[in-house]
C-alpha cells in the first residue's frame, strides 16, 4: 500500500509507463529487428525464446517468456489473442 509520501514514486512510474506506451505507439523500442536494420550483422533473433526474429509485436504479444513476465507484473494480456498486424490496431 502506498502512503502519501509514496505519491512521488507512483507519479514517477506513471510517467515511465506513459513514455513506454508512446514508444510502443511509434514503434521506436529497440527490438533486435530494428537494431539489425541499422547495424549490419546484428542478430535479429529473440534473446528470450530464440524465435527467428524479435519484432515489437513478437516482444509484446507473441513471445511466451515476455508474456509470462508481463503477466507476473500485473499486465492484462487478454487482448493479445486478437490478430494484430501492428501493436496499435
Secondary structure, 3 states (H helix, E strand, C coil): CCCHHHHHHHHHHHHHHHHHHHHHHCCCCCCHHHHHHHCCCCCCCCCCCCCCCCCHHHHHHHCHHHHHHHHHCCCCCHHHHCCCCCCCC
